[in-house]
């Protein structure tokens, strides 16, 4: 859980430091934004590869090597290098995002079922709330000691995470095998890179539409080629046939749509809080104080993550997904209807955190109920790639709606644009809830002794 928290917090370091990076390195804000974007991109590309490697006999070595890369990247962000060196370091830090699914594999292999269920749920939650932990602290360090001090915090915690893994991560069970097809990995990496790049580059769509469309077509072709090759492969990077299972497919659809909505609200609230009073709304909060707005998100997200395994003994994981989506939708309603004072924003952020925490904790239970132990890391890594794409889409949707709501000659969008964006989010969470309800109405999987049931409390056998 500590490793999952560290890699999530370090990958999010770019968010509160964008302005400081632009000032320190004398680059534009758009260029400084890449300190966040490049970490998310490298994480999405590395996740499926690490998931497959983590399913094999060399999982411990994979975890240690990945953390070593993150430590080296953290060192590059601290050294007095040019902006290009900082971007390389941030890309190396982002690779660590692929470790979350491997931590779930470790928990499922080496803990008793009742403990692994709760642990996997919390790993999923801390991978979300890590941003809320790192945001205010790094913002404070940036205000006190500059951007290098903030990145120095990242170097310290990643070094501690490496030592923790060295001392505590056990070897994978014997009899595992994992083969990574380099060509397939490169094709998938290219397709994912283009998808996430296009989702985050709104200016490309408005200024160079033809180029954007061509890149989108190339991305679709690459992903189609990769899918076809995976179906024919005897050692696929991602078990596409397993992904097509109704439970897994439905869970990934819910993750994609729900993730876009969740990240949309997180973006809206933090941006609204930092908007100066001169815009006619907003609170003009500093970076550090705006980071404190995320505290209710993290605290209530963790509370939901602790409660979910207990509630899971009473109701199914798909029902929990639906309920959590409704809670996030309630956060959108609160934001749309009441945001005239900071307390209302804090309440909306807390509701969002509780909904996201419950959603994240319930998600592994849906997927792992039909996934063999040996495929835990691979199955969850694919889900995290879907989540990354959903988050990117949510960020892009928020930026697009707010851009449309910005009057000519004005720097900030009008207040009604935030309401419109909130309505888009409500629709996204409604679709997510309906998808989860459809999962809940499916016939439970049959028992299969060759498949373990971590993530399915109360069953001594296994399911497929």
C-alpha positions, 0 to 999 in steps of 0.5 A: 500500500505504501508503494502504491501511495508513493508512486501515485503521489510522485506521478501527481507532483506535476499538478501543483508545480506547473506555474513554478516550473514555468517560472523557474525554467522560463517556459510557457504554461503549456510547456510546463503542463507536460511535466504532468502529461508526460508522467501520465503517458509513460505510466499508461504505456508502461502499465500493461508491460509491467502487468505481464512481467508481474504475472511471471516468475520475475515479479520481484525483480520487475518491481525493484527495477521499476522502482530503481527507474523511478528513483533515477527519474526523481534524481533527474528532477532535482539535479540542475538540468535543463527543462528537457532533463526535467521531462525525462525525469518526470517520464521515468517517475510516471513508469511507477504508475504501473506498479499498482497492479503488481502490488495487487498481485503480491497481495493476492498471492501471499495473503489469506483471502480475507486479508487480500480482499481488503488489502487489494481494495485499499491499494486501489483506493490509495492509488487514487488518493495519492494525489490528495496526499502529495498535492498540498505538501509539494505545493508548500515545499515549492512556496518555501524552497522552490521547485527543486525542494518539492521534487526533492521530496519525491526523491526521498519518498521513492528511495524509501519505497525502493528500500521497502520493496527490497526488504519486504516484497517476496518472490512470485510463486513457482510455476509462473511464466510470462513472455512479452512480445516486443512488437506487440508492446510497441504497437500498444504503446504507440496506440495508447500514446496517441490516444492520450496525447490527442485527449490532452491537446485541445489546441491541436483539434482547434488549430490543426484539425486535419493533423488531429484526425489523421493521428486519431485514425492512426491510433485506431489502426494501431489498436486494432492491429494490436488486438488482432495480434493478441488474439492470435498470440499464444502468450498475449501481453493482455488476455483479450479473450478474458477482457471480453468476459461480460463482467470484465468488459462491463467493469472496464466500460464503467471504469472508462466512463466513471473515471472521466466523470470523476476526474472532471469533477476533481478538475472543476473544483480545483480550478474553480477554487483557484480562479481569482475574484476578479472573474466574478466568482472563485476564491483566488486560493494559492496553490498550497491552500488549493491543495488543502481543498483535496484533503476531504477528498483523500480522507473520505476516500480512504474511509470509503476504502476501509468500509467497502470490504465490510459492505461487500459481505452484504451486497455485490461489488457491481451494486457497490460500483453503482452506488458509488457512481450515484454518490459521485453524481451527487457531488456533481449536483452539489457543485452545480447547485451550491458553490458560493462559499468555500465550505460548499466546495469542501463538501462537494470534494468530500462527497467526490472522495467518498464516491471515488474511494468506494468505486475504486475499492469495489472495482477489483472485486468485479474483475478478479472474481473471474480472473485466475491468480496468475493473471491478477497483475495483467488484468488489473493493469489493463483496467488501470490503462482504461482508467488513465484514458478515462481520466484524460478524457475527463480532463479534456472534456472539462477543458473543452466545456470551459473553453467554449464558455470563455467569452472573447477577450476574457481569460476565465470562463463564465460561471455558467460554463462550470454548471454545464460541465457539471451536467456533463458529469452527471450524465457520465455518472448516470451511464456508469451507474446503469452499466454497473446495474447491468453487471449486477443482473448477470448470473454469478460465475460458476465455481472453478477450482483452478481460479482463485477468488481473491476479491470475492469475500465469503467464497472458499472456492474459485470462480471463472 
